[in-house]
Amino acid sequence: MASASAPGMAITLQPWRHREVPPGTSTPAEPVRSAPVDPPWRMRRMTSSSSFLVAEWPLPSTATLGSSVRAYGVEREVRRRLPWKTRKHVHVQGSHVVLRMPAEDRDQFALHSATVTRLLEGIAAYPVLPSEVEDILGITSRERHKWMKAGRLQSAGTRTVKMRGRAKAVTFHVFTPQHIEDVLDRDLPAVWREEDAAAISENRRRAAAKAQLARGRQKAAKSDEATSEDDDLSAELDGWESFAATGLLR
């Protein structure tokens, strides 16, 4: 094990070697590992004029579910647990969570690295937000609301947050990653869309049949009304033949 020390602080590193970056090089050299070890974080020297401490954590696909919106949600959740001045140093880059701080902040770097490591241990169990569900499943907000109302998308509860710039707090439903992953693996949105299209077609057919039946009843009612008027007119002319036989109209 190698160790790097600073006044009042000792940081233990994983067993790999560092390469010095030539002056003027913008991209840092990747460390050469001496053993196939997956460390919780690694430190790299960036340049001779500007040195940074960099910690990286792998972000598995089981945590992001292949969604960039979900990855940004992970970044936002990690930042929310860190001090305000440190939040800007945490980023999600590709499939990694990166903490990059100046070399003179070794004490804070070690402290925040431990915090991020602890937060990422349960990252796969973080609730899935509505915007993340829509991006993961490729659905619209209208479909999400409709399928939740139908019981197809199962809510794991609600979360209330105070949005910046809004007077009232916002409450929304969240979902478990296991449920969303199951819906995605079974391609249920495509199945639900086909079922909804069939239901819409059936509803239209029933509505057309109902309208046709109503029109038939309305037409029959008009015909009965006309027949009733003819009967009334015939009743009023009873005795006309006997009157005509008297010859008074000649």
Secondary structure, DSSP 8 states (H G I E B T S, - for coil): -EEEEETTEEEEE-SEE-----TT-SS----EESS----S-------SSS-EEEEEEE--HHHHTT-HHHHHHHHHHHHHTS-GGGGGGEEEETTEEEEEEEGGGHHHHHHHHHHHHHHHTTGGGS-B-HHHHHHHHT--HHHHHHHHHTTSS---EEEEE--TT-SS-EEEEEB-HHHHHHHHHTTHHHHHHHHHHHHHHHHHHHHHHHHHHHHHHHHHHHHHHHHHHHHHHHHHTTTHHHHHHTTTT-
